[in-house]
């Protein structure tokens, strides 16, 4: 029992720490929080969670072994993910130049879910968690509990970024400042992929 508790605490710490470190999702959530507020950004956070469940399930069913057998699949995912990041960055920059009566495009639940499937950071985090805390376990209840704790610990880490973005909104109420912020966030969004692609 103590061993299980220690493992769950370890997963919780791992999930929270990895969820608050910079990455594509958090950069987007920061910008989304500033432009739309926390409440409207929760659809994106929920999409992340569903995407992680799908990825974890795929790993449990053997996708991790597939990646190890065919490393080229991971390489393809990296570049598909990078292409999507470029699209998101373009959307952020474009939103800086829309008129007040135009609707700024917001990535919601579905796009967030799909993006996780090609998000290199998400795959790296999940594979690390799986290898460290799950391994060859076939106990479905234990595996499910580990995943649940990971998701519960990850959720607030993602919401923090949207909340920080909403906090910034008051300071960046001037259109010019907001434009500079959105463009800077777009650049950071692209830069967040560099470690996954080249390191």
C-alpha positions in Angstrom: 0.0 0.0 0.0 2.8 2.4 0.9 4.5 1.6 -2.4 1.4 2.4 -4.3 0.9 5.7 -2.4 4.5 6.7 -3.0 4.1 5.9 -6.7 0.9 8.0 -6.9 2.6 10.9 -5.2 5.5 10.6 -7.6 3.0 10.6 -10.6 1.2 13.7 -9.2 4.4 15.6 -8.7 5.6 14.6 -12.2 2.3 15.5 -13.8 2.1 19.0 -12.2 5.8 19.9 -12.8 5.6 18.8 -16.5 2.3 20.7 -17.0 3.7 24.0 -15.7 6.9 23.9 -17.8 6.9 25.9 -21.0 5.6 24.1 -24.1 3.2 24.6 -27.1 0.1 24.0 -25.0 1.0 26.4 -22.2 2.1 29.1 -24.7 -1.2 28.9 -26.4 -3.1 28.8 -23.1 -1.3 32.0 -22.0 -2.4 33.8 -25.1 -5.9 32.3 -25.0 -6.3 33.4 -21.4 -5.3 36.9 -22.3 -7.6 37.1 -25.4 -10.6 35.1 -24.2 -10.3 34.6 -20.4 -9.9 31.4 -18.3 -13.5 30.2 -18.7 -13.4 30.1 -22.5 -9.9 28.6 -22.4 -11.1 25.6 -20.4 -12.4 23.9 -23.6 -8.8 23.8 -24.8 -7.6 22.4 -21.4 -10.3 19.7 -21.5 -9.2 18.9 -25.1 -5.6 18.4 -23.8 -6.9 15.9 -21.1 -8.9 13.9 -23.6 -5.9 13.9 -26.0 -3.7 12.6 -23.2 -6.1 9.8 -22.4 -6.2 8.7 -26.0 -2.4 8.8 -26.2 -2.0 6.9 -22.9 -4.5 4.3 -24.1 -2.6 3.9 -27.4 0.6 3.4 -25.4 -1.0 0.8 -23.2 -2.2 -1.0 -26.4 1.4 -1.1 -27.8 2.0 2.1 -29.6 5.2 2.7 -27.5 6.6 -0.5 -28.9 5.7 0.6 -32.4 7.6 3.8 -31.9 10.6 1.9 -30.7 10.4 -0.5 -33.7 9.9 2.3 -36.2 11.5 5.5 -35.1 10.6 7.2 -38.3 7.0 7.4 -37.0 8.1 9.7 -34.3 10.1 11.8 -36.8 6.9 12.2 -38.9 4.9 13.2 -35.9 7.5 15.8 -35.0 7.2 17.6 -38.3 3.4 17.2 -38.5 3.3 18.8 -35.0 5.6 21.6 -36.1 3.4 22.3 -39.1 0.4 22.6 -36.8 2.4 24.9 -34.5 3.1 27.1 -37.4 -0.6 27.3 -38.2 -1.4 28.2 -34.6 1.3 30.8 -34.6 -0.1 32.3 -37.8 -3.6 32.4 -36.2 -2.2 34.2 -33.2 -0.5 36.8 -35.4 -3.5 37.2 -37.6 -5.8 37.7 -34.6 -3.6 40.8 -33.7 -4.8 42.5 -36.8 -8.5 41.8 -36.8 -11.0 44.7 -36.4 -13.1 44.9 -33.2 -16.2 43.6 -35.0 -14.5 40.5 -36.3 -14.3 37.3 -34.4 -10.9 36.2 -33.2 -10.3 32.5 -34.0 -10.1 30.4 -30.9 -8.8 26.8 -30.8 -11.3 24.8 -28.8 -11.8 21.3 -27.5 -11.5 19.3 -30.8 -8.4 21.1 -32.1 -6.7 20.7 -28.7 -7.5 17.0 -28.6 -6.2 16.4 -32.1 -3.1 18.5 -31.5 -2.0 16.3 -28.6 -1.6 13.4 -31.0 1.2 15.2 -32.8 2.6 17.2 -29.9 6.2 16.0 -29.3 6.3 17.3 -25.7 3.1 15.5 -24.8 4.5 12.2 -26.3 7.8 12.7 -24.4 6.1 13.4 -21.1 3.7 10.4 -21.5 6.4 8.0 -22.5 8.5 9.1 -19.6 5.6 8.7 -17.2 4.7 5.3 -18.7 8.2 3.9 -18.5 8.8 5.2 -15.0 5.4 4.5 -13.3 3.6 1.9 -15.4 6.2 -0.3 -17.0 4.9 -3.8 -17.8 2.0 -3.6 -15.4 -1.1 -5.5 -16.5 -3.2 -4.5 -13.5 -5.9 -2.4 -15.3 -7.2 -0.8 -12.0 -3.7 0.3 -11.0 -2.9 1.6 -14.5 -6.2 3.5 -14.6 -5.6 5.0 -11.1 -2.1 6.1 -12.2 -3.6 7.8 -15.3 -6.4 9.5 -13.2 -3.8 10.9 -10.7 -1.6 12.1 -13.6 -4.6 14.0 -15.2 -5.8 15.5 -11.9 -2.3 16.8 -11.2 -1.8 18.1 -14.8 -5.1 20.0 -15.0 -4.3 22.9 -12.6 -0.9 23.3 -14.1 -2.5 24.0 -17.5 -5.2 26.3 -16.0 -2.5 28.4 -14.3 -1.2 29.5 -17.7 -4.7 30.6 -18.9 -5.2 32.4 -15.6 -1.9 34.2 -15.9 -2.9 35.2 -19.4 -6.2 36.6 -18.1 -4.3 38.5 -15.5 -2.1 40.0 -18.2 -5.2 41.1 -20.2 -5.7 44.1 -17.9 -2.2 45.3 -18.4 -2.3 44.8 -22.1 -5.6 46.4 -22.9 -4.0 48.8 -25.4 -4.3 47.2 -28.9 -0.7 47.9 -29.7 0.6 46.1 -26.5 -1.8 43.2 -27.1 -0.5 42.9 -30.7 3.1 42.9 -29.5 2.2 40.2 -26.9 0.4 38.0 -29.5 3.2 38.2 -32.0 5.8 37.5 -29.2 3.7 34.5 -28.1 3.5 33.2 -31.7 7.3 33.4 -31.9 7.6 31.6 -28.5 5.1 29.0 -29.7 7.3 28.1 -32.7 10.5 28.3 -30.5 9.0 25.8 -28.0 9.2 23.1 -30.7 12.9 23.6 -31.4 14.1 21.3 -28.6 11.8 18.5 -29.8 12.9 18.9 -33.4 16.6 19.5 -33.1 17.9 18.5 -29.7 
